[in-house]
Amino acid sequence: MTNLTDEQRQKLIQAALEARRWAYAPYSHYHVGAALLTSSNRIYDGVNVENAAYPDGICAERVAVFKAVSEGEREFTAIVVATQNGGTPCGSCRQVLAEFGLDTMVLIADESGVVQQEMSVRELLPGSFGAASLTKNEKRKA
């Protein structure tokens, strides 16, 4: 797992807290902000966006990842997820994060910026399904 400098940590936490202000959560009222640090040292933020048709919403973590990927980024160093109470990423977000690196650091912060948990994606999603899983399945079929 990559070590972040204190400056990087604080910058990511602040970016996630700032992003959280823009969350669109009229149904759950659970605002989430995310800030993703790439290996090129760029930060991409994201917010949760809810929809009256609940399955059509999207989480802050995936917004940040998809923004980064749409700009050509593929390697991530760390992500901060900021919620009211330090809630962790959902299963879909964990899987999306795993797609781009199990060693990405995940910091979970509460609304005052206090980090409640810190772990790698590997720790957040043990037994993850990835490209290697598909390769193994293809070999079995052959």
Residue frames relative to the residue before (quaternion, step in Angstrom):
aa qw qx qy qz dx dy dz
M 1.0000 0.0000 0.0000 0.0000 0.00 0.00 0.00
T 0.4767 -0.6919 0.4786 0.2551 3.54 -0.94 0.95
N 0.3321 -0.7170 0.5744 0.2137 3.53 -1.05 0.77
L 0.2550 -0.7521 0.5914 0.1402 3.53 -0.97 0.92
T 0.4618 -0.6238 0.5348 0.3340 3.55 -1.15 0.56
D 0.6464 -0.5005 0.3910 0.4228 3.56 -1.24 0.33
E 0.6360 0.5385 -0.3224 0.4490 3.57 1.02 -0.80
Q 0.6540 0.5016 -0.3106 0.4735 3.60 0.95 -0.86
R 0.6333 0.5415 -0.3236 0.4483 3.57 0.95 -0.91
Q 0.7041 0.4705 -0.2705 0.4579 3.55 0.78 -1.03
K 0.6364 0.5267 -0.3254 0.4602 3.58 1.02 -0.78
L 0.6689 0.4917 -0.2924 0.4746 3.60 0.97 -0.84
I 0.6397 0.5141 -0.3272 0.4685 3.57 0.94 -0.85
Q 0.6669 0.5003 -0.3012 0.4629 3.58 0.89 -0.94
A 0.6479 0.5176 -0.3196 0.4584 3.61 0.98 -0.83
A 0.6555 0.5020 -0.3118 0.4702 3.60 0.98 -0.80
L 0.6527 0.5047 -0.3106 0.4721 3.58 0.99 -0.81
E 0.6419 0.5150 -0.3163 0.4719 3.58 1.00 -0.81
A 0.6576 0.5127 -0.3098 0.4569 3.57 0.90 -0.92
R 0.5952 0.6120 -0.3482 0.3872 3.57 1.01 -0.86
R 0.5880 0.5948 -0.3590 0.4143 3.58 1.11 -0.63
W 0.7216 0.4491 -0.2346 0.4717 3.60 1.13 -0.66
A 0.3771 0.7344 -0.4886 0.2823 3.61 1.23 0.07
Y 0.2417 -0.7353 0.6162 0.1459 3.54 -1.16 0.70
A 0.2145 0.7930 -0.5257 0.2209 3.54 -0.05 1.34
P 0.0670 0.8525 -0.5159 0.0512 3.61 0.67 1.06
Y 0.6840 0.4843 -0.2848 0.4653 3.62 1.20 -0.33
S 0.7749 0.3040 -0.1746 0.5259 3.58 0.75 -0.98
H 0.2315 -0.7856 0.5237 0.2345 3.58 1.15 -0.66
Y 0.4972 0.6172 -0.4286 0.4337 3.56 1.23 0.59
H 0.1209 -0.8341 0.5379 0.0180 3.56 -0.01 1.35
V 0.0508 -0.7950 0.6042 -0.0188 3.53 -0.87 1.04
G 0.0681 -0.7629 0.6419 0.0354 3.53 -1.07 0.85
A 0.0914 -0.7872 0.6083 0.0442 3.55 -1.09 0.70
A 0.0703 -0.7618 0.6423 0.0463 3.54 -1.20 0.63
L 0.1373 -0.8161 0.5613 0.0003 3.53 -0.61 1.25
L 0.2008 -0.7697 0.5988 0.0931 3.57 -0.83 1.05
T 0.2379 -0.7795 0.5660 0.1243 3.57 -0.76 1.05
S 0.6540 -0.5132 0.3765 0.4089 3.55 -1.27 0.26
S 0.6441 0.4912 -0.3276 0.4864 3.60 1.23 -0.34
N 0.5174 -0.6917 0.3604 0.3520 3.56 1.38 0.28
R 0.4712 0.6289 -0.4724 0.3991 3.59 1.14 0.61
I 0.2689 -0.7463 0.5882 0.1572 3.56 -1.18 0.62
Y 0.0891 -0.7612 0.6420 0.0219 3.53 -0.98 1.00
D 0.1964 -0.7935 0.5652 0.1110 3.55 -0.84 0.96
G 0.0631 -0.7826 0.6179 0.0413 3.52 -1.34 0.23
V 0.1564 -0.7580 0.6255 0.0988 3.54 -1.30 0.46
N 0.5089 -0.5973 0.4971 0.3704 3.54 -1.22 0.33
V 0.1186 -0.7663 0.6304 0.0368 3.53 -1.12 0.83
E 0.1845 -0.8063 0.5569 0.0752 3.56 -0.43 1.25
N 0.1668 -0.7518 0.6313 0.0914 3.52 -1.36 0.31
A 0.5941 -0.5756 0.4168 0.3769 3.58 -1.10 0.66
A 0.6538 0.3685 -0.2787 0.5993 3.58 1.21 -0.52
Y 0.3860 -0.8121 0.3775 0.2211 3.56 0.21 1.36
P 0.6903 0.4817 -0.3362 0.4224 3.66 0.74 -0.76
D 0.6408 0.5594 -0.3280 0.4109 3.59 1.19 -0.33
G 0.5050 0.6278 -0.4360 0.4009 3.59 1.23 0.12
I 0.2119 -0.7623 0.5933 0.1483 3.55 -1.32 0.06
C 0.4734 -0.6908 0.4853 0.2514 3.54 -1.13 0.74
A 0.6561 -0.5395 0.3789 0.3673 3.54 -1.26 0.57
E 0.6383 0.5502 -0.3325 0.4235 3.58 0.94 -0.86
R 0.6956 0.4630 -0.2776 0.4740 3.56 0.90 -0.93
V 0.5875 0.5521 -0.3768 0.4561 3.59 1.06 -0.63
A 0.6692 0.4984 -0.3005 0.4620 3.60 0.87 -0.95
V 0.6630 0.4959 -0.3091 0.4679 3.60 0.90 -0.89
F 0.6902 0.4806 -0.2956 0.4530 3.60 0.82 -0.94
K 0.6002 0.5356 -0.3605 0.4722 3.61 1.07 -0.64
A 0.6690 0.5005 -0.2979 0.4617 3.57 0.90 -0.95
V 0.6681 0.4984 -0.3012 0.4631 3.58 0.86 -0.94
S 0.6606 0.5134 -0.3138 0.4489 3.60 0.99 -0.79
E 0.6741 0.4399 -0.2815 0.5224 3.58 1.30 -0.27
G 0.6495 -0.5622 0.3017 0.4135 3.59 1.28 0.26
E 0.5037 0.6487 -0.4293 0.3756 3.60 1.25 0.03
R 0.0484 -0.8107 0.5834 0.0087 3.57 -1.04 0.77
E 0.7325 0.3594 -0.2133 0.5373 3.60 1.23 -0.30
F 0.1084 -0.8186 0.5641 0.0021 3.53 -0.68 1.18
T 0.3569 -0.7367 0.5442 0.1838 3.52 -1.10 0.79
A 0.7952 -0.1417 0.1625 0.5667 3.56 0.79 -1.06
I 0.1058 -0.7505 0.6454 0.0951 3.51 -1.33 0.40
V 0.1824 -0.7334 0.6434 0.1219 3.52 -1.15 0.79
V 0.1194 -0.7590 0.6381 0.0504 3.53 -0.98 0.94
A 0.0875 -0.8113 0.5780 0.0079 3.57 -0.65 1.15
T 0.0427 0.7765 -0.6236 0.0792 3.54 -0.81 1.11
Q 0.7123 -0.4248 0.3274 0.4527 3.55 -1.29 0.07
N 0.8486 0.1664 -0.0163 0.5020 3.56 0.81 -1.05
G 0.6138 -0.5800 0.3532 0.4026 3.61 1.17 0.37
G 0.2332 0.7925 -0.5247 0.2054 3.59 1.08 0.71
T 0.4213 -0.7244 0.4973 0.2244 3.56 -1.06 0.78
P 0.6539 -0.5176 0.3724 0.4071 3.61 -1.23 0.37
C 0.5143 -0.6328 0.4862 0.3142 3.55 -1.16 0.67
G 0.7218 -0.4497 0.3132 0.4228 3.57 -1.29 0.17
S 0.6444 0.5182 -0.3280 0.4568 3.60 0.96 -0.81
C 0.6610 0.4955 -0.3064 0.4730 3.58 0.95 -0.83
R 0.6220 0.5369 -0.3385 0.4586 3.57 1.01 -0.77
Q 0.6645 0.5009 -0.3018 0.4653 3.58 0.95 -0.88
V 0.6493 0.5037 -0.3230 0.4694 3.61 0.95 -0.83
L 0.6435 0.5068 -0.3245 0.4730 3.60 0.94 -0.80
A 0.6432 0.5379 -0.3192 0.4417 3.59 0.98 -0.85
E 0.5756 0.6067 -0.3665 0.4078 3.58 1.09 -0.68
F 0.7885 0.3320 -0.1534 0.4944 3.57 1.03 -0.75
G 0.8103 -0.2550 0.1076 0.5165 3.59 1.17 0.30
L 0.3412 -0.7693 0.5135 0.1675 3.52 -0.60 1.17
D 0.6676 0.5034 -0.3014 0.4583 3.58 1.23 -0.36
T 0.3931 0.7044 -0.4943 0.3242 3.60 1.23 0.10
M 0.3866 -0.7190 0.5329 0.2228 3.56 -0.91 0.96
V 0.1418 -0.7751 0.6131 0.0571 3.57 -1.02 0.89
L 0.0610 -0.7787 0.6244 0.0053 3.55 -0.75 1.10
I 0.1715 -0.7755 0.6040 0.0660 3.55 -0.85 1.03
A 0.0462 -0.8209 0.5687 -0.0238 3.55 -0.58 1.21
D 0.4070 -0.6749 0.5486 0.2791 3.54 -1.19 0.51
E 0.7533 -0.4401 0.2578 0.4152 3.56 -1.30 0.11
S 0.6762 0.4460 -0.3117 0.4967 3.60 1.20 -0.24
G 0.5949 -0.6180 0.3416 0.3841 3.59 1.29 0.18
V 0.4717 0.6526 -0.4550 0.3802 3.57 1.24 0.22
V 0.3728 -0.7247 0.5348 0.2231 3.57 -0.76 1.05
Q 0.2488 -0.7958 0.5438 0.0953 3.55 -0.65 1.22
Q 0.7906 0.0187 0.0259 0.6116 3.57 1.12 -0.76
E 0.0357 -0.7687 0.6383 0.0200 3.53 -1.24 0.59
M 0.2098 0.7681 -0.5740 0.1908 3.56 -0.77 1.07
S 0.5258 -0.5802 0.4919 0.3807 3.55 -1.29 0.05
V 0.6370 -0.4850 0.4103 0.4367 3.56 -1.28 0.24
R 0.5919 0.5794 -0.3570 0.4318 3.60 1.05 -0.75
E 0.6879 0.4591 -0.2705 0.4928 3.59 0.99 -0.84
L 0.6495 0.5272 -0.3021 0.4571 3.55 1.12 -0.73
L 0.7986 0.1437 -0.0517 0.5822 3.58 1.12 -0.71
P 0.0797 -0.8204 0.5656 0.0281 3.58 0.32 1.21
G 0.8132 0.2189 -0.1792 0.5086 3.56 -1.07 0.73
S 0.1880 0.8342 -0.5017 0.1304 3.57 1.13 0.62
F 0.3824 -0.6820 0.5802 0.2278 3.51 -1.31 0.53
G 0.1191 0.8114 -0.5603 0.1158 3.58 -0.72 1.04
A 0.8020 -0.2904 0.2145 0.4759 3.52 -1.33 -0.23
A 0.6343 0.5351 -0.3357 0.4457 3.60 0.98 -0.77
S 0.6065 0.5508 -0.3499 0.4543 3.59 1.09 -0.64
L 0.6548 0.5052 -0.3064 0.4713 3.58 0.99 -0.79
T 0.6340 0.5336 -0.3255 0.4554 3.56 1.00 -0.84
K 0.6495 0.5141 -0.3184 0.4609 3.57 0.94 -0.86
N 0.6616 0.5060 -0.3057 0.4614 3.59 0.96 -0.84
E 0.6379 0.5270 -0.3290 0.4551 3.59 1.00 -0.77
K 0.6436 0.5268 -0.3181 0.4551 3.60 1.01 -0.80
R 0.6421 0.5327 -0.3240 0.4460 3.58 1.05 -0.75
K 0.6604 0.5209 -0.3020 0.4487 3.57 1.05 -0.79
A 0.6373 0.5823 -0.3227 0.3881 3.59 1.09 -0.73
